[in-house]
Amino acid sequence: MLRVVDQASYYVNWSIERLVVVGISILTILSSVGIGTRYVTDAPIIWLPETILILFSWTFFLAMSVAFRRKEHISVELLINLSRGRTKTGLVFLVNVCSVVFLLFAVFKGWEVVGNTMLQKYHTINVSNAWFYASFPVAATISILHVVNDSLRLFLGGADH
């Protein structure tokens, strides 16, 4: 089971890292075009801010899941680094449990928000507002995979903590 979860976490993260790079690249291009059309040609592209907002949300929250995979999320690093043996393992596991509880809450409440905004549309693009809000529960679900993988490696595979 550890191997299956570890491989799923690895390949999902591999794909997400590439999507984040593409997202940042597109955001850079769109923002530059937006600045150019607004201030150089004095003819702003009216749909650009809302498009950038949606793309930024997805890029940011998918990058959050990469941070969970790399174990670069916020935790009590000072206490964990000062601990040894079972105490360290217990602290890492406690942080992982707290992370999963928060992420599960984010998934369920996030999908609730998505459902509540499904019928609302952006003013300049014919896209539901739900696309903006869906980025958080999707990324939280991916992050749960990474945290569960980390916990399994901690207890079954000798994780590097």
C-alpha positions as CSV (number, residue, x, y, z in Angstrom):
1,M,0.0,0.0,0.0
2,L,2.8,2.4,0.8
3,R,4.3,1.9,-2.6
4,V,1.0,2.7,-4.4
5,V,0.3,5.8,-2.3
6,D,3.9,6.9,-2.7
7,Q,3.8,6.5,-6.5
8,A,0.5,8.3,-6.7
9,S,1.8,11.2,-4.6
10,Y,5.0,11.4,-6.7
11,Y,3.2,11.3,-10.1
12,V,0.5,13.7,-9.1
13,N,3.1,16.1,-7.7
14,W,5.2,15.7,-10.9
15,S,2.2,16.8,-13.0
16,I,1.2,19.6,-10.7
17,E,4.7,21.1,-10.6
18,R,4.6,21.4,-14.4
19,L,1.1,22.9,-14.3
20,V,2.4,25.5,-11.8
21,V,5.3,26.4,-14.0
22,V,2.9,26.8,-17.0
23,G,0.5,28.8,-14.8
24,I,3.2,31.2,-13.6
25,S,4.5,31.6,-17.2
26,I,1.0,32.4,-18.5
27,L,0.3,34.7,-15.6
28,T,3.6,36.6,-16.4
29,I,2.6,36.9,-20.1
30,L,-1.0,38.0,-19.4
31,S,0.1,40.5,-16.8
32,S,2.6,42.0,-19.1
33,V,0.1,42.2,-21.9
34,G,-2.4,43.8,-19.5
35,I,0.1,46.4,-18.4
36,G,1.1,47.1,-22.0
37,T,-2.4,47.5,-23.3
38,R,-3.5,49.6,-20.3
39,Y,-0.6,52.0,-20.1
40,V,1.1,51.9,-23.4
41,T,-1.8,51.7,-25.9
42,D,-4.4,53.1,-23.5
43,A,-6.8,50.2,-24.6
44,P,-7.1,47.7,-21.8
45,I,-8.3,44.2,-22.4
46,I,-11.5,44.1,-20.4
47,W,-11.6,40.3,-19.7
48,L,-7.9,40.1,-18.6
49,P,-8.2,40.8,-14.8
50,E,-10.9,38.2,-14.3
51,T,-8.9,35.6,-16.3
52,I,-5.8,36.4,-14.4
53,L,-7.7,36.1,-11.1
54,I,-8.9,32.5,-11.9
55,L,-5.5,31.4,-13.2
56,F,-3.7,32.9,-10.2
57,S,-6.1,31.1,-7.8
58,W,-5.4,27.7,-9.4
59,T,-1.7,28.3,-9.7
60,F,-1.4,29.4,-6.1
61,F,-3.4,26.6,-4.5
62,L,-1.8,23.9,-6.7
63,A,1.6,25.2,-5.6
64,M,0.4,24.8,-2.0
65,S,0.0,21.1,-2.7
66,V,3.6,21.0,-3.9
67,A,4.7,22.5,-0.6
68,F,2.9,19.7,1.2
69,R,4.7,17.1,-0.9
70,R,8.0,18.7,-0.2
71,K,7.2,19.0,3.5
72,E,7.7,22.8,3.2
73,H,4.3,23.6,4.7
74,I,4.0,25.5,8.0
75,S,4.8,23.4,11.0
76,V,6.4,23.7,14.4
77,E,9.9,23.3,12.9
78,L,11.8,24.4,16.0
79,L,10.2,21.7,18.2
80,I,10.5,19.1,15.6
81,N,14.2,19.8,14.9
82,L,15.0,19.8,18.6
83,S,13.3,16.4,19.1
84,R,14.7,13.0,18.6
85,G,13.4,9.5,18.1
86,R,9.8,8.7,19.0
87,T,9.1,12.3,20.2
88,K,10.1,13.6,16.8
89,T,8.0,11.0,15.0
90,G,5.0,11.8,17.3
91,L,5.3,15.5,16.7
92,V,5.5,15.1,12.9
93,F,2.5,12.8,13.0
94,L,0.6,15.3,15.2
95,V,1.3,18.0,12.6
96,N,0.2,15.7,9.8
97,V,-3.1,14.9,11.7
98,C,-3.8,18.6,12.2
99,S,-3.0,19.2,8.6
100,V,-5.4,16.5,7.4
101,V,-8.2,17.7,9.7
102,F,-7.8,21.3,8.3
103,L,-7.6,20.1,4.7
104,L,-10.6,17.9,5.1
105,F,-12.5,20.9,6.5
106,A,-11.3,22.9,3.5
107,V,-12.4,20.2,1.0
108,F,-15.9,20.0,2.4
109,K,-16.5,23.7,3.0
110,G,-14.7,24.5,-0.3
111,W,-17.1,22.3,-2.3
112,E,-20.0,24.0,-0.4
113,V,-18.8,27.4,-1.6
114,V,-18.4,26.0,-5.1
115,G,-22.0,24.8,-5.1
116,N,-23.2,28.2,-3.8
117,T,-21.4,30.1,-6.6
118,M,-22.1,27.7,-9.4
119,L,-24.8,30.0,-11.0
120,Q,-22.9,33.2,-10.6
121,K,-20.8,34.4,-13.6
122,Y,-18.0,36.8,-14.1
123,H,-19.0,40.1,-15.7
124,T,-16.6,40.0,-18.6
125,I,-16.1,36.3,-19.3
126,N,-18.8,33.7,-19.6
127,V,-17.4,31.5,-16.8
128,S,-18.9,30.5,-13.5
129,N,-17.4,32.0,-10.3
130,A,-17.2,28.4,-9.0
131,W,-14.0,27.9,-11.1
132,F,-12.2,30.4,-8.9
133,Y,-13.4,28.7,-5.7
134,A,-12.9,25.1,-6.9
135,S,-9.1,25.6,-6.8
136,F,-8.9,25.4,-3.0
137,P,-10.8,22.1,-2.4
138,V,-9.1,20.4,-5.4
139,A,-5.6,21.5,-4.1
140,A,-6.6,20.5,-0.5
141,T,-7.5,17.0,-1.8
142,I,-4.1,16.7,-3.5
143,S,-2.4,17.9,-0.3
144,I,-4.2,15.3,1.7
145,L,-2.7,12.6,-0.6
146,H,0.8,14.0,0.1
147,V,0.3,14.2,3.9
148,V,-1.1,10.7,4.1
149,N,1.8,9.5,2.0
150,D,4.2,11.3,4.4
151,S,2.5,9.7,7.4
152,L,2.6,6.2,5.9
153,R,6.3,6.7,5.1
154,L,6.9,7.8,8.6
155,F,5.5,4.6,10.1
156,L,6.0,2.0,7.4
157,G,8.9,3.2,5.3
158,G,11.3,5.2,7.4
159,A,10.6,8.7,6.1
160,D,13.3,11.3,6.1
161,H,12.3,13.6,9.0
